[in-house]
Amino acid sequence: MPLSGLAWQTLPDTGALALVDTSSRRAAALARPHPRELPMIDVVDMERLVVSWLSRQNRFAAEQQLVERVEDDPHRTMSALTWLLAMWTVTIHLRTGRPPAAVIAAMSYRQVWRSPEAPQSERVWETLTDRIRLGALATLTSDARSAVEFHSHVDNPRGMGAVLVRHALGIMAGMADDMRTIGVDPQDMAGTLALYTIDPDGPTVPCFRPLT
Protein backbone atom coordinates (compact mmCIF):
# COMPACT_ATOMS: atom_id res chain seq x y z
CA MET A 1 0.00 0.00 0.00
CA PRO A 2 1.48 3.40 -0.92
CA LEU A 3 2.37 5.87 1.78
CA SER A 4 0.20 8.97 1.84
CA GLY A 5 2.13 12.05 0.80
CA LEU A 6 5.51 10.31 1.03
CA ALA A 7 7.89 9.65 -1.83
CA TRP A 8 11.10 7.67 -2.18
CA GLN A 9 14.06 9.08 -4.11
CA THR A 10 17.38 7.54 -5.05
CA LEU A 11 20.68 8.62 -3.51
CA PRO A 12 24.31 8.11 -4.57
CA ASP A 13 24.62 5.65 -1.69
CA THR A 14 23.31 2.37 -3.11
CA GLY A 15 22.42 1.24 0.39
CA ALA A 16 20.08 4.15 1.09
CA LEU A 17 17.02 5.97 -0.19
CA ALA A 18 15.67 9.43 0.55
CA LEU A 19 12.20 9.51 2.07
CA VAL A 20 10.49 12.82 1.32
CA ASP A 21 7.25 14.15 2.77
CA THR A 22 5.71 15.92 -0.20
CA SER A 23 3.56 18.08 2.07
CA SER A 24 6.17 19.36 4.53
CA ARG A 25 9.16 19.07 2.12
CA ARG A 26 11.16 17.48 4.92
CA ALA A 27 13.40 14.61 3.89
CA ALA A 28 15.62 12.00 5.51
CA ALA A 29 18.04 9.36 4.26
CA LEU A 30 17.17 5.81 5.32
CA ALA A 31 20.02 3.33 4.95
CA ARG A 32 20.20 -0.41 5.38
CA PRO A 33 21.97 -1.57 8.51
CA HIS A 34 25.27 -3.30 7.85
CA PRO A 35 24.50 -6.98 7.18
CA ARG A 36 26.99 -8.13 9.84
CA GLU A 37 25.12 -6.08 12.43
CA LEU A 38 21.53 -6.67 11.29
CA PRO A 39 20.46 -8.33 8.02
CA MET A 40 17.84 -6.24 6.23
CA ILE A 41 15.66 -9.33 5.79
CA ASP A 42 15.23 -9.38 9.57
CA VAL A 43 13.77 -5.86 9.48
CA VAL A 44 11.47 -6.78 6.59
CA ASP A 45 10.27 -9.87 8.44
CA MET A 46 9.73 -7.80 11.59
CA GLU A 47 7.67 -5.28 9.63
CA ARG A 48 5.54 -8.07 8.16
CA LEU A 49 4.91 -9.62 11.56
CA VAL A 50 4.17 -6.32 13.32
CA VAL A 51 1.73 -5.23 10.60
CA SER A 52 0.12 -8.67 10.79
CA TRP A 53 -0.14 -8.34 14.59
CA LEU A 54 -1.92 -5.00 14.17
CA SER A 55 -4.72 -6.89 12.43
CA ARG A 56 -6.77 -8.52 15.19
CA GLN A 57 -7.58 -11.64 13.17
CA ASN A 58 -3.86 -12.33 12.71
CA ARG A 59 -2.68 -11.17 16.11
CA PHE A 60 -2.28 -14.48 17.91
CA ALA A 61 -0.28 -16.19 15.15
CA ALA A 62 1.96 -13.14 14.61
CA GLU A 63 2.67 -12.79 18.32
CA GLN A 64 3.53 -16.47 18.62
CA GLN A 65 6.06 -16.15 15.78
CA LEU A 66 7.61 -13.06 17.36
CA VAL A 67 7.92 -14.72 20.76
CA GLU A 68 9.51 -17.80 19.16
CA ARG A 69 12.01 -15.56 17.38
CA VAL A 70 12.97 -13.63 20.47
CA GLU A 71 13.39 -16.82 22.47
CA ASP A 72 15.63 -18.23 19.74
CA ASP A 73 17.72 -15.06 19.19
CA PRO A 74 16.68 -12.20 21.50
CA HIS A 75 19.30 -9.66 20.40
CA ARG A 76 18.74 -10.08 16.67
CA THR A 77 14.98 -9.93 17.12
CA MET A 78 15.04 -6.84 19.32
CA SER A 79 17.52 -5.13 17.00
CA ALA A 80 15.10 -5.58 14.11
CA LEU A 81 12.20 -4.32 16.19
CA THR A 82 14.00 -1.19 17.40
CA TRP A 83 15.18 -0.48 13.85
CA LEU A 84 11.58 -0.54 12.69
CA LEU A 85 10.58 1.71 15.58
CA ALA A 86 13.32 4.20 14.70
CA MET A 87 12.11 4.29 11.09
CA TRP A 88 8.57 4.99 12.22
CA THR A 89 9.73 7.89 14.40
CA VAL A 90 11.59 9.42 11.45
CA THR A 91 8.46 9.14 9.34
CA ILE A 92 6.39 10.88 12.00
CA HIS A 93 9.02 13.61 12.13
CA LEU A 94 8.85 14.15 8.37
CA ARG A 95 5.09 14.68 8.53
CA THR A 96 4.79 16.65 11.78
CA GLY A 97 8.18 18.31 12.30
CA ARG A 98 8.53 16.82 15.78
CA PRO A 99 12.15 15.72 16.38
CA PRO A 100 12.47 11.92 16.25
CA ALA A 101 13.97 11.88 19.76
CA ALA A 102 10.90 13.73 21.04
CA VAL A 103 8.64 11.19 19.32
CA ILE A 104 10.52 8.41 21.11
CA ALA A 105 10.31 10.21 24.45
CA ALA A 106 6.52 10.48 24.04
CA MET A 107 5.99 6.80 23.25
CA SER A 108 3.55 5.14 25.62
CA TYR A 109 1.84 1.84 26.25
CA ARG A 110 -1.89 2.20 25.64
CA GLN A 111 -3.13 -1.37 25.53
CA VAL A 112 -4.55 -1.65 29.05
CA TRP A 113 -6.68 0.41 31.37
CA ARG A 114 -4.48 2.65 33.49
CA SER A 115 -5.42 4.55 36.61
CA PRO A 116 -4.01 5.98 39.85
CA GLU A 117 -5.49 2.95 41.58
CA ALA A 118 -2.82 0.73 40.02
CA PRO A 119 0.46 2.52 40.78
CA GLN A 120 2.56 -0.64 40.88
CA SER A 121 1.42 -1.73 37.43
CA GLU A 122 1.94 1.79 36.17
CA ARG A 123 5.57 1.70 37.30
CA VAL A 124 6.14 -1.67 35.61
CA TRP A 125 4.67 -0.42 32.32
CA GLU A 126 6.75 2.74 32.44
CA THR A 127 9.94 0.81 33.21
CA LEU A 128 9.35 -1.46 30.21
CA THR A 129 8.50 1.53 28.03
CA ASP A 130 11.75 3.22 29.09
CA ARG A 131 13.65 0.17 27.91
CA ILE A 132 11.96 0.25 24.52
CA ARG A 133 12.62 3.99 24.28
CA LEU A 134 16.29 3.33 25.02
CA GLY A 135 16.55 0.73 22.27
CA ALA A 136 14.78 2.91 19.70
CA LEU A 137 16.95 5.92 20.55
CA ALA A 138 20.14 3.84 20.40
CA THR A 139 19.16 2.64 16.93
CA LEU A 140 18.13 6.10 15.76
CA THR A 141 21.40 7.71 16.88
CA SER A 142 23.76 4.75 16.34
CA ASP A 143 24.91 5.23 19.93
CA ALA A 144 26.94 2.15 20.87
CA ARG A 145 26.85 2.74 24.63
CA SER A 146 23.04 3.00 24.67
CA ALA A 147 22.79 -0.10 22.49
CA VAL A 148 24.91 -2.10 24.95
CA GLU A 149 22.75 -0.90 27.83
CA PHE A 150 19.55 -1.81 25.99
CA HIS A 151 20.75 -5.30 25.13
CA SER A 152 21.76 -5.87 28.74
CA HIS A 153 18.08 -5.32 29.60
CA VAL A 154 17.06 -7.88 26.97
CA ASP A 155 19.09 -10.53 28.82
CA ASN A 156 18.12 -9.70 32.40
CA PRO A 157 16.21 -11.31 33.90
CA ARG A 158 15.98 -14.48 31.83
CA GLY A 159 12.94 -14.43 29.55
CA MET A 160 12.80 -10.64 29.44
CA GLY A 161 13.01 -10.66 25.64
CA ALA A 162 9.50 -12.07 25.27
CA VAL A 163 8.17 -9.51 27.78
CA LEU A 164 9.81 -6.66 25.87
CA VAL A 165 8.48 -7.87 22.51
CA ARG A 166 4.91 -7.98 23.79
CA HIS A 167 5.27 -4.58 25.43
CA ALA A 168 6.81 -3.09 22.28
CA LEU A 169 3.87 -4.36 20.23
CA GLY A 170 1.51 -2.42 22.48
CA ILE A 171 3.59 0.72 22.00
CA MET A 172 3.69 0.21 18.24
CA ALA A 173 -0.08 -0.20 18.08
CA GLY A 174 -0.41 3.31 19.50
CA MET A 175 2.23 4.64 17.11
CA ALA A 176 0.48 3.05 14.13
CA ASP A 177 -2.75 4.77 15.16
CA ASP A 178 -0.88 8.07 15.42
CA MET A 179 0.63 7.56 11.96
CA ARG A 180 -2.74 6.86 10.39
CA THR A 181 -4.19 9.92 12.12
CA ILE A 182 -1.61 12.13 10.37
CA GLY A 183 -2.19 10.35 7.06
CA VAL A 184 0.78 7.97 6.97
CA ASP A 185 0.54 4.24 6.35
CA PRO A 186 3.15 2.23 8.30
CA GLN A 187 3.12 -0.72 5.89
CA ASP A 188 5.86 -1.72 3.44
CA MET A 189 8.41 0.94 4.38
CA ALA A 190 11.20 -1.50 5.24
CA GLY A 191 10.14 -3.67 2.31
CA THR A 192 10.52 -0.76 -0.10
CA LEU A 193 13.94 0.14 1.26
CA ALA A 194 15.04 -3.51 0.92
CA LEU A 195 13.69 -3.78 -2.64
CA TYR A 196 15.47 -0.74 -4.07
CA THR A 197 18.80 -0.84 -2.22
CA ILE A 198 21.67 -3.27 -1.74
CA ASP A 199 23.78 -4.09 1.29
CA PRO A 200 26.54 -1.54 1.95
CA ASP A 201 30.00 -2.69 0.97
CA GLY A 202 32.07 -0.17 2.90
CA PRO A 203 32.11 1.27 6.42
CA THR A 204 28.85 1.49 8.31
CA VAL A 205 26.98 4.78 7.93
CA PRO A 206 24.14 6.02 10.15
CA CYS A 207 20.86 4.42 9.10
CA PHE A 208 18.86 7.61 9.70
CA ARG A 209 20.16 10.97 8.52
CA PRO A 210 18.24 14.24 8.06
CA LEU A 211 18.48 15.75 4.58
CA THR A 212 16.50 18.95 5.19
C-alpha positions as CSV (number, residue, x, y, z in Angstrom):
1,M,0.0,0.0,0.0
2,P,1.5,3.4,-0.9
3,L,2.4,5.9,1.8
4,S,0.2,9.0,1.8
5,G,2.1,12.1,0.8
6,L,5.5,10.3,1.0
7,A,7.9,9.7,-1.8
8,W,11.1,7.7,-2.2
9,Q,14.1,9.1,-4.1
10,T,17.4,7.5,-5.1
11,L,20.7,8.6,-3.5
12,P,24.3,8.1,-4.6
13,D,24.6,5.7,-1.7
14,T,23.3,2.4,-3.1
15,G,22.4,1.2,0.4
16,A,20.1,4.2,1.1
17,L,17.0,6.0,-0.2
18,A,15.7,9.4,0.6
19,L,12.2,9.5,2.1
20,V,10.5,12.8,1.3
21,D,7.3,14.1,2.8
22,T,5.7,15.9,-0.2
23,S,3.6,18.1,2.1
24,S,6.2,19.4,4.5
25,R,9.2,19.1,2.1
26,R,11.2,17.5,4.9
27,A,13.4,14.6,3.9
28,A,15.6,12.0,5.5
29,A,18.0,9.4,4.3
30,L,17.2,5.8,5.3
31,A,20.0,3.3,4.9
32,R,20.2,-0.4,5.4
33,P,22.0,-1.6,8.5
34,H,25.3,-3.3,7.9
35,P,24.5,-7.0,7.2
36,R,27.0,-8.1,9.8
37,E,25.1,-6.1,12.4
38,L,21.5,-6.7,11.3
39,P,20.5,-8.3,8.0
40,M,17.8,-6.2,6.2
41,I,15.7,-9.3,5.8
42,D,15.2,-9.4,9.6
43,V,13.8,-5.9,9.5
44,V,11.5,-6.8,6.6
45,D,10.3,-9.9,8.4
46,M,9.7,-7.8,11.6
47,E,7.7,-5.3,9.6
48,R,5.5,-8.1,8.2
49,L,4.9,-9.6,11.6
50,V,4.2,-6.3,13.3
51,V,1.7,-5.2,10.6
52,S,0.1,-8.7,10.8
53,W,-0.1,-8.3,14.6
54,L,-1.9,-5.0,14.2
55,S,-4.7,-6.9,12.4
56,R,-6.8,-8.5,15.2
57,Q,-7.6,-11.6,13.2
58,N,-3.9,-12.3,12.7
59,R,-2.7,-11.2,16.1
60,F,-2.3,-14.5,17.9
61,A,-0.3,-16.2,15.1
62,A,2.0,-13.1,14.6
63,E,2.7,-12.8,18.3
64,Q,3.5,-16.5,18.6
65,Q,6.1,-16.1,15.8
66,L,7.6,-13.1,17.4
67,V,7.9,-14.7,20.8
68,E,9.5,-17.8,19.2
69,R,12.0,-15.6,17.4
70,V,13.0,-13.6,20.5
71,E,13.4,-16.8,22.5
72,D,15.6,-18.2,19.7
73,D,17.7,-15.1,19.2
74,P,16.7,-12.2,21.5
75,H,19.3,-9.7,20.4
76,R,18.7,-10.1,16.7
77,T,15.0,-9.9,17.1
78,M,15.0,-6.8,19.3
79,S,17.5,-5.1,17.0
80,A,15.1,-5.6,14.1
81,L,12.2,-4.3,16.2
82,T,14.0,-1.2,17.4
83,W,15.2,-0.5,13.8
84,L,11.6,-0.5,12.7
85,L,10.6,1.7,15.6
86,A,13.3,4.2,14.7
87,M,12.1,4.3,11.1
88,W,8.6,5.0,12.2
89,T,9.7,7.9,14.4
90,V,11.6,9.4,11.4
91,T,8.5,9.1,9.3
92,I,6.4,10.9,12.0
93,H,9.0,13.6,12.1
94,L,8.8,14.1,8.4
95,R,5.1,14.7,8.5
96,T,4.8,16.7,11.8
97,G,8.2,18.3,12.3
98,R,8.5,16.8,15.8
99,P,12.2,15.7,16.4
100,P,12.5,11.9,16.3
101,A,14.0,11.9,19.8
102,A,10.9,13.7,21.0
103,V,8.6,11.2,19.3
104,I,10.5,8.4,21.1
105,A,10.3,10.2,24.5
106,A,6.5,10.5,24.0
107,M,6.0,6.8,23.2
108,S,3.5,5.1,25.6
109,Y,1.8,1.8,26.2
110,R,-1.9,2.2,25.6
111,Q,-3.1,-1.4,25.5
112,V,-4.6,-1.6,29.0
113,W,-6.7,0.4,31.4
114,R,-4.5,2.7,33.5
115,S,-5.4,4.6,36.6
116,P,-4.0,6.0,39.9
117,E,-5.5,2.9,41.6
118,A,-2.8,0.7,40.0
119,P,0.5,2.5,40.8
120,Q,2.6,-0.6,40.9
121,S,1.4,-1.7,37.4
122,E,1.9,1.8,36.2
123,R,5.6,1.7,37.3
124,V,6.1,-1.7,35.6
125,W,4.7,-0.4,32.3
126,E,6.8,2.7,32.4
127,T,9.9,0.8,33.2
128,L,9.3,-1.5,30.2
129,T,8.5,1.5,28.0
130,D,11.7,3.2,29.1
131,R,13.7,0.2,27.9
132,I,12.0,0.3,24.5
133,R,12.6,4.0,24.3
134,L,16.3,3.3,25.0
135,G,16.5,0.7,22.3
136,A,14.8,2.9,19.7
137,L,17.0,5.9,20.5
138,A,20.1,3.8,20.4
139,T,19.2,2.6,16.9
140,L,18.1,6.1,15.8
141,T,21.4,7.7,16.9
142,S,23.8,4.7,16.3
143,D,24.9,5.2,19.9
144,A,26.9,2.1,20.9
145,R,26.8,2.7,24.6
146,S,23.0,3.0,24.7
147,A,22.8,-0.1,22.5
148,V,24.9,-2.1,25.0
149,E,22.8,-0.9,27.8
150,F,19.6,-1.8,26.0
151,H,20.8,-5.3,25.1
152,S,21.8,-5.9,28.7
153,H,18.1,-5.3,29.6
154,V,17.1,-7.9,27.0
155,D,19.1,-10.5,28.8
156,N,18.1,-9.7,32.4
157,P,16.2,-11.3,33.9
158,R,16.0,-14.5,31.8
159,G,12.9,-14.4,29.5
160,M,12.8,-10.6,29.4
161,G,13.0,-10.7,25.6
162,A,9.5,-12.1,25.3
163,V,8.2,-9.5,27.8
164,L,9.8,-6.7,25.9
165,V,8.5,-7.9,22.5
166,R,4.9,-8.0,23.8
167,H,5.3,-4.6,25.4
168,A,6.8,-3.1,22.3
169,L,3.9,-4.4,20.2
170,G,1.5,-2.4,22.5
171,I,3.6,0.7,22.0
172,M,3.7,0.2,18.2
173,A,-0.1,-0.2,18.1
174,G,-0.4,3.3,19.5
175,M,2.2,4.6,17.1
176,A,0.5,3.0,14.1
177,D,-2.8,4.8,15.2
178,D,-0.9,8.1,15.4
179,M,0.6,7.6,12.0
180,R,-2.7,6.9,10.4
181,T,-4.2,9.9,12.1
182,I,-1.6,12.1,10.4
183,G,-2.2,10.4,7.1
184,V,0.8,8.0,7.0
185,D,0.5,4.2,6.4
186,P,3.2,2.2,8.3
187,Q,3.1,-0.7,5.9
188,D,5.9,-1.7,3.4
189,M,8.4,0.9,4.4
190,A,11.2,-1.5,5.2
191,G,10.1,-3.7,2.3
192,T,10.5,-0.8,-0.1
193,L,13.9,0.1,1.3
194,A,15.0,-3.5,0.9
195,L,13.7,-3.8,-2.6
196,Y,15.5,-0.7,-4.1
197,T,18.8,-0.8,-2.2
198,I,21.7,-3.3,-1.7
199,D,23.8,-4.1,1.3
200,P,26.5,-1.5,2.0
201,D,30.0,-2.7,1.0
202,G,32.1,-0.2,2.9
203,P,32.1,1.3,6.4
204,T,28.9,1.5,8.3
205,V,27.0,4.8,7.9
206,P,24.1,6.0,10.2
207,C,20.9,4.4,9.1
208,F,18.9,7.6,9.7
209,R,20.2,11.0,8.5
210,P,18.2,14.2,8.1
211,L,18.5,15.8,4.6
212,T,16.5,18.9,5.2
